Amino acid sequence: MGRLIAFIILLIPGVMAAYGIKLMRDTLFNKLLEPYPALWMQFTLGTLFTVIGIGFFAGFLLNRDRKKGNVSERFQKR
């Protein structure tokens, strides 16, 4: 059950990052989606979603590897 919850927690930022990439792609092809009033706002939110989603996933992996001791000294907690 714990692994399922962890999978769902990682799935949400992954979907958010994928949606952010889709928003940026649609902006490059000048396709304005419904809830966004301008292309620049659509691209900005797409970038934000992508950075937050990938950042959450990377932080999760770093935390897990710190617990296992698989990171270099530069990334160890002091």
N, C-alpha and C positions, 0 to 999 in steps of 0.2 A: 504494500500500500504506500509505503514511503517513497519508493522509486517512481510510482505513478504520479504522486504529487510533485516530486522533483521534475519529472518530465513535463508536466503541465506548466510548472513555473518557468521552465526554459522554453516551452513552446510559445508562450505569449510574447516575449521579446523577439523571438525569431519571426513570428508573423508580423510584428510591428516593423521590424527592419525590412522585411520583404515588401510591405506596403509602402514604406518610405522610398525604396528603390523604384517601385512602380510609379509613385507620384513624381519623382525626378525624371523618369523616362517619359512620362506623359507630358511633362513640362517642356522637355527638349523637342518633342514633336508637336508642340503648340496645341495640346488637347486639354482644355480647361474642364475640370470635373465639377460637379454640381455644388458641393458645399463651400468651395473656395472662390472668393470674389476676384482674385487676380492670379496671374501665373507666377509672379515672384513670391507670393504667399504660399502657393502650392509647392514650389521648389524649396522654400525655406522650411516648411513643415516636413517635407520629405527628407531633407537633410537631417533635421532634428530627430525624426523617428528612426532613421538609419543609425545615427550616432548613438542614441540611447539604447537601441536594441542590441547593437554589436558590443557596446560598452558593458551592458549588463551581462551578456554572455561571457565576455572576456574576464570580467571581474569574478564571475562564478568559477571559471576554470582556474584562475589564479588562486582563489581562495582554496579550492579543492587540492591543487598541487602543493600549496603551502602546508596544508595539513599532512600530506603524504611525504613531504620533504623532497619533492622533485624539481624545485626551482633553484636557480643559481643564487649565490650570496647577495647579489645586487637586489633581488626581489624578496629576500627574507625580511621578516619583521624584526625590528631592532629592540 
